[in-house]
Amino acid sequence: MCGRLQPAAIAITDPLGELKHTGLYQITYDLRKQRDYQSLHARIKAYGAWCRPLESTWIISTPQSAAQVRDNLKAVMDRDDGLLVTRLQGEAAWYGVPPEVSSRLKSLLESGAA
């Protein structure tokens, strides 16, 4: 399942007019006790450019840093939950991902958006 994740989204302009490069980030989480998936998923989808290749793994495109993404998402998580935000760069491999998601990830990684 993918949202508006497009290779063309490599750079954007911030409100001050500075050019910011967009990076691809992998988000992996483990919601343990309360499991408020709706709030977390809404935060992730709010980035606009997202893809969910596996149940608890998402790929987003954003000019934010990994720490900024982490801070944004942890605001809707519990203290006992786990979260990993990793910038995707270079080589990647996967298995068991739907063909349309696989194709989109491959084109994004090849386009240099990572």
PyMOL CGO cylinders between C-alpha atoms (Angstrom):
from pymol import cmd
from pymol.cgo import CYLINDER

trace = [
    CYLINDER, 0.00, 0.00, 0.00, 1.47, 3.35, -1.03, 0.3, 1, 1, 1, 1, 1, 1,
    CYLINDER, 1.47, 3.35, -1.03, 0.38, 6.96, -0.76, 0.3, 1, 1, 1, 1, 1, 1,
    CYLINDER, 0.38, 6.96, -0.76, 1.75, 9.77, -2.90, 0.3, 1, 1, 1, 1, 1, 1,
    CYLINDER, 1.75, 9.77, -2.90, 5.31, 8.41, -2.90, 0.3, 1, 1, 1, 1, 1, 1,
    CYLINDER, 5.31, 8.41, -2.90, 6.79, 9.72, -6.14, 0.3, 1, 1, 1, 1, 1, 1,
    CYLINDER, 6.79, 9.72, -6.14, 10.39, 9.90, -7.41, 0.3, 1, 1, 1, 1, 1, 1,
    CYLINDER, 10.39, 9.90, -7.41, 9.84, 13.52, -8.44, 0.3, 1, 1, 1, 1, 1, 1,
    CYLINDER, 9.84, 13.52, -8.44, 9.71, 14.60, -4.78, 0.3, 1, 1, 1, 1, 1, 1,
    CYLINDER, 9.71, 14.60, -4.78, 13.48, 14.97, -4.42, 0.3, 1, 1, 1, 1, 1, 1,
    CYLINDER, 13.48, 14.97, -4.42, 13.62, 18.58, -3.22, 0.3, 1, 1, 1, 1, 1, 1,
    CYLINDER, 13.62, 18.58, -3.22, 11.18, 21.12, -1.83, 0.3, 1, 1, 1, 1, 1, 1,
    CYLINDER, 11.18, 21.12, -1.83, 11.30, 24.74, -0.78, 0.3, 1, 1, 1, 1, 1, 1,
    CYLINDER, 11.30, 24.74, -0.78, 10.64, 25.66, 2.83, 0.3, 1, 1, 1, 1, 1, 1,
    CYLINDER, 10.64, 25.66, 2.83, 8.66, 28.80, 3.83, 0.3, 1, 1, 1, 1, 1, 1,
    CYLINDER, 8.66, 28.80, 3.83, 11.89, 30.82, 4.03, 0.3, 1, 1, 1, 1, 1, 1,
    CYLINDER, 11.89, 30.82, 4.03, 12.70, 29.99, 0.42, 0.3, 1, 1, 1, 1, 1, 1,
    CYLINDER, 12.70, 29.99, 0.42, 15.61, 27.66, 1.14, 0.3, 1, 1, 1, 1, 1, 1,
    CYLINDER, 15.61, 27.66, 1.14, 15.94, 24.51, -0.92, 0.3, 1, 1, 1, 1, 1, 1,
    CYLINDER, 15.94, 24.51, -0.92, 15.71, 21.37, 1.21, 0.3, 1, 1, 1, 1, 1, 1,
    CYLINDER, 15.71, 21.37, 1.21, 16.52, 17.90, -0.01, 0.3, 1, 1, 1, 1, 1, 1,
    CYLINDER, 16.52, 17.90, -0.01, 13.95, 15.22, 0.63, 0.3, 1, 1, 1, 1, 1, 1,
    CYLINDER, 13.95, 15.22, 0.63, 15.16, 11.92, 2.06, 0.3, 1, 1, 1, 1, 1, 1,
    CYLINDER, 15.16, 11.92, 2.06, 13.60, 8.49, 2.21, 0.3, 1, 1, 1, 1, 1, 1,
    CYLINDER, 13.60, 8.49, 2.21, 13.19, 7.08, 5.70, 0.3, 1, 1, 1, 1, 1, 1,
    CYLINDER, 13.19, 7.08, 5.70, 12.18, 3.64, 6.90, 0.3, 1, 1, 1, 1, 1, 1,
    CYLINDER, 12.18, 3.64, 6.90, 9.99, 3.62, 10.00, 0.3, 1, 1, 1, 1, 1, 1,
    CYLINDER, 9.99, 3.62, 10.00, 9.69, 0.44, 12.02, 0.3, 1, 1, 1, 1, 1, 1,
    CYLINDER, 9.69, 0.44, 12.02, 7.75, 0.26, 15.26, 0.3, 1, 1, 1, 1, 1, 1,
    CYLINDER, 7.75, 0.26, 15.26, 6.60, -2.10, 17.98, 0.3, 1, 1, 1, 1, 1, 1,
    CYLINDER, 6.60, -2.10, 17.98, 3.45, -1.00, 19.81, 0.3, 1, 1, 1, 1, 1, 1,
    CYLINDER, 3.45, -1.00, 19.81, 3.33, -3.08, 22.95, 0.3, 1, 1, 1, 1, 1, 1,
    CYLINDER, 3.33, -3.08, 22.95, 0.46, -2.57, 25.40, 0.3, 1, 1, 1, 1, 1, 1,
    CYLINDER, 0.46, -2.57, 25.40, -2.17, -0.08, 24.21, 0.3, 1, 1, 1, 1, 1, 1,
    CYLINDER, -2.17, -0.08, 24.21, -1.43, -0.36, 20.48, 0.3, 1, 1, 1, 1, 1, 1,
    CYLINDER, -1.43, -0.36, 20.48, -2.92, 2.89, 19.21, 0.3, 1, 1, 1, 1, 1, 1,
    CYLINDER, -2.92, 2.89, 19.21, -2.27, 2.18, 15.52, 0.3, 1, 1, 1, 1, 1, 1,
    CYLINDER, -2.27, 2.18, 15.52, -4.75, 4.79, 14.26, 0.3, 1, 1, 1, 1, 1, 1,
    CYLINDER, -4.75, 4.79, 14.26, -2.92, 7.76, 15.77, 0.3, 1, 1, 1, 1, 1, 1,
    CYLINDER, -2.92, 7.76, 15.77, 0.49, 6.54, 14.63, 0.3, 1, 1, 1, 1, 1, 1,
    CYLINDER, 0.49, 6.54, 14.63, -0.69, 5.69, 11.12, 0.3, 1, 1, 1, 1, 1, 1,
    CYLINDER, -0.69, 5.69, 11.12, -2.36, 9.10, 10.81, 0.3, 1, 1, 1, 1, 1, 1,
    CYLINDER, -2.36, 9.10, 10.81, 0.93, 10.81, 11.76, 0.3, 1, 1, 1, 1, 1, 1,
    CYLINDER, 0.93, 10.81, 11.76, 2.85, 8.76, 9.21, 0.3, 1, 1, 1, 1, 1, 1,
    CYLINDER, 2.85, 8.76, 9.21, 0.31, 9.38, 6.44, 0.3, 1, 1, 1, 1, 1, 1,
    CYLINDER, 0.31, 9.38, 6.44, 0.41, 13.10, 7.21, 0.3, 1, 1, 1, 1, 1, 1,
    CYLINDER, 0.41, 13.10, 7.21, 3.85, 13.19, 5.59, 0.3, 1, 1, 1, 1, 1, 1,
    CYLINDER, 3.85, 13.19, 5.59, 1.91, 12.80, 2.34, 0.3, 1, 1, 1, 1, 1, 1,
    CYLINDER, 1.91, 12.80, 2.34, 4.51, 10.63, 0.62, 0.3, 1, 1, 1, 1, 1, 1,
    CYLINDER, 4.51, 10.63, 0.62, 4.39, 7.20, 2.23, 0.3, 1, 1, 1, 1, 1, 1,
    CYLINDER, 4.39, 7.20, 2.23, 4.51, 3.50, 1.50, 0.3, 1, 1, 1, 1, 1, 1,
    CYLINDER, 4.51, 3.50, 1.50, 3.75, 0.53, 3.79, 0.3, 1, 1, 1, 1, 1, 1,
    CYLINDER, 3.75, 0.53, 3.79, 5.61, -2.51, 2.42, 0.3, 1, 1, 1, 1, 1, 1,
    CYLINDER, 5.61, -2.51, 2.42, 5.18, -4.62, 5.59, 0.3, 1, 1, 1, 1, 1, 1,
    CYLINDER, 5.18, -4.62, 5.59, 2.79, -4.65, 8.54, 0.3, 1, 1, 1, 1, 1, 1,
    CYLINDER, 2.79, -4.65, 8.54, 4.90, -2.52, 10.91, 0.3, 1, 1, 1, 1, 1, 1,
    CYLINDER, 4.90, -2.52, 10.91, 7.24, -0.93, 8.36, 0.3, 1, 1, 1, 1, 1, 1,
    CYLINDER, 7.24, -0.93, 8.36, 6.65, 2.29, 6.46, 0.3, 1, 1, 1, 1, 1, 1,
    CYLINDER, 6.65, 2.29, 6.46, 8.73, 4.33, 4.01, 0.3, 1, 1, 1, 1, 1, 1,
    CYLINDER, 8.73, 4.33, 4.01, 8.26, 8.10, 3.91, 0.3, 1, 1, 1, 1, 1, 1,
    CYLINDER, 8.26, 8.10, 3.91, 9.75, 10.95, 1.93, 0.3, 1, 1, 1, 1, 1, 1,
    CYLINDER, 9.75, 10.95, 1.93, 10.42, 14.12, 3.92, 0.3, 1, 1, 1, 1, 1, 1,
    CYLINDER, 10.42, 14.12, 3.92, 12.95, 16.96, 4.30, 0.3, 1, 1, 1, 1, 1, 1,
    CYLINDER, 12.95, 16.96, 4.30, 12.98, 16.31, 8.06, 0.3, 1, 1, 1, 1, 1, 1,
    CYLINDER, 12.98, 16.31, 8.06, 15.86, 14.53, 9.80, 0.3, 1, 1, 1, 1, 1, 1,
    CYLINDER, 15.86, 14.53, 9.80, 15.47, 11.08, 11.34, 0.3, 1, 1, 1, 1, 1, 1,
    CYLINDER, 15.47, 11.08, 11.34, 15.40, 12.69, 14.80, 0.3, 1, 1, 1, 1, 1, 1,
    CYLINDER, 15.40, 12.69, 14.80, 12.62, 15.07, 13.75, 0.3, 1, 1, 1, 1, 1, 1,
    CYLINDER, 12.62, 15.07, 13.75, 10.54, 12.19, 12.35, 0.3, 1, 1, 1, 1, 1, 1,
    CYLINDER, 10.54, 12.19, 12.35, 11.16, 10.23, 15.56, 0.3, 1, 1, 1, 1, 1, 1,
    CYLINDER, 11.16, 10.23, 15.56, 10.07, 13.13, 17.75, 0.3, 1, 1, 1, 1, 1, 1,
    CYLINDER, 10.07, 13.13, 17.75, 6.93, 13.70, 15.68, 0.3, 1, 1, 1, 1, 1, 1,
    CYLINDER, 6.93, 13.70, 15.68, 5.88, 10.06, 15.86, 0.3, 1, 1, 1, 1, 1, 1,
    CYLINDER, 5.88, 10.06, 15.86, 6.78, 9.37, 19.47, 0.3, 1, 1, 1, 1, 1, 1,
    CYLINDER, 6.78, 9.37, 19.47, 4.34, 12.12, 20.50, 0.3, 1, 1, 1, 1, 1, 1,
    CYLINDER, 4.34, 12.12, 20.50, 1.51, 9.61, 19.86, 0.3, 1, 1, 1, 1, 1, 1,
    CYLINDER, 1.51, 9.61, 19.86, 3.30, 6.56, 21.27, 0.3, 1, 1, 1, 1, 1, 1,
    CYLINDER, 3.30, 6.56, 21.27, 3.45, 5.12, 24.76, 0.3, 1, 1, 1, 1, 1, 1,
    CYLINDER, 3.45, 5.12, 24.76, 6.63, 4.90, 26.85, 0.3, 1, 1, 1, 1, 1, 1,
    CYLINDER, 6.63, 4.90, 26.85, 6.81, 1.12, 26.42, 0.3, 1, 1, 1, 1, 1, 1,
    CYLINDER, 6.81, 1.12, 26.42, 6.61, 1.24, 22.58, 0.3, 1, 1, 1, 1, 1, 1,
    CYLINDER, 6.61, 1.24, 22.58, 9.63, 0.96, 20.29, 0.3, 1, 1, 1, 1, 1, 1,
    CYLINDER, 9.63, 0.96, 20.29, 10.48, 3.05, 17.21, 0.3, 1, 1, 1, 1, 1, 1,
    CYLINDER, 10.48, 3.05, 17.21, 13.30, 2.97, 14.65, 0.3, 1, 1, 1, 1, 1, 1,
    CYLINDER, 13.30, 2.97, 14.65, 13.69, 5.66, 11.95, 0.3, 1, 1, 1, 1, 1, 1,
    CYLINDER, 13.69, 5.66, 11.95, 16.45, 5.01, 9.42, 0.3, 1, 1, 1, 1, 1, 1,
    CYLINDER, 16.45, 5.01, 9.42, 17.44, 7.05, 6.36, 0.3, 1, 1, 1, 1, 1, 1,
    CYLINDER, 17.44, 7.05, 6.36, 17.55, 4.87, 3.24, 0.3, 1, 1, 1, 1, 1, 1,
    CYLINDER, 17.55, 4.87, 3.24, 20.60, 5.35, 1.07, 0.3, 1, 1, 1, 1, 1, 1,
    CYLINDER, 20.60, 5.35, 1.07, 22.14, 3.18, -1.61, 0.3, 1, 1, 1, 1, 1, 1,
    CYLINDER, 22.14, 3.18, -1.61, 21.56, -0.55, -1.73, 0.3, 1, 1, 1, 1, 1, 1,
    CYLINDER, 21.56, -0.55, -1.73, 18.40, -2.30, -0.55, 0.3, 1, 1, 1, 1, 1, 1,
    CYLINDER, 18.40, -2.30, -0.55, 16.84, -5.75, -0.89, 0.3, 1, 1, 1, 1, 1, 1,
    CYLINDER, 16.84, -5.75, -0.89, 13.48, -7.21, 0.10, 0.3, 1, 1, 1, 1, 1, 1,
    CYLINDER, 13.48, -7.21, 0.10, 11.33, -10.33, -0.12, 0.3, 1, 1, 1, 1, 1, 1,
    CYLINDER, 11.33, -10.33, -0.12, 7.58, -10.96, 0.05, 0.3, 1, 1, 1, 1, 1, 1,
    CYLINDER, 7.58, -10.96, 0.05, 6.62, -7.37, -0.73, 0.3, 1, 1, 1, 1, 1, 1,
    CYLINDER, 6.62, -7.37, -0.73, 3.65, -6.77, -3.09, 0.3, 1, 1, 1, 1, 1, 1,
    CYLINDER, 3.65, -6.77, -3.09, 4.85, -6.18, -6.70, 0.3, 1, 1, 1, 1, 1, 1,
    CYLINDER, 4.85, -6.18, -6.70, 3.49, -2.61, -6.91, 0.3, 1, 1, 1, 1, 1, 1,
    CYLINDER, 3.49, -2.61, -6.91, 5.31, -1.66, -3.69, 0.3, 1, 1, 1, 1, 1, 1,
    CYLINDER, 5.31, -1.66, -3.69, 8.50, -3.38, -4.85, 0.3, 1, 1, 1, 1, 1, 1,
    CYLINDER, 8.50, -3.38, -4.85, 8.39, -1.51, -8.16, 0.3, 1, 1, 1, 1, 1, 1,
    CYLINDER, 8.39, -1.51, -8.16, 7.84, 1.85, -6.44, 0.3, 1, 1, 1, 1, 1, 1,
    CYLINDER, 7.84, 1.85, -6.44, 10.66, 1.28, -3.92, 0.3, 1, 1, 1, 1, 1, 1,
    CYLINDER, 10.66, 1.28, -3.92, 13.05, 0.26, -6.68, 0.3, 1, 1, 1, 1, 1, 1,
    CYLINDER, 13.05, 0.26, -6.68, 12.31, 3.35, -8.78, 0.3, 1, 1, 1, 1, 1, 1,
    CYLINDER, 12.31, 3.35, -8.78, 12.69, 5.65, -5.76, 0.3, 1, 1, 1, 1, 1, 1,
    CYLINDER, 12.69, 5.65, -5.76, 16.01, 4.19, -4.74, 0.3, 1, 1, 1, 1, 1, 1,
    CYLINDER, 16.01, 4.19, -4.74, 17.30, 4.34, -8.34, 0.3, 1, 1, 1, 1, 1, 1,
    CYLINDER, 17.30, 4.34, -8.34, 16.10, 7.93, -8.80, 0.3, 1, 1, 1, 1, 1, 1,
    CYLINDER, 16.10, 7.93, -8.80, 18.42, 9.17, -6.09, 0.3, 1, 1, 1, 1, 1, 1,
    CYLINDER, 18.42, 9.17, -6.09, 15.62, 10.28, -3.76, 0.3, 1, 1, 1, 1, 1, 1,
    CYLINDER, 15.62, 10.28, -3.76, 17.41, 8.38, -1.04, 0.3, 1, 1, 1, 1, 1, 1,
]
cmd.load_cgo(trace, "trace")
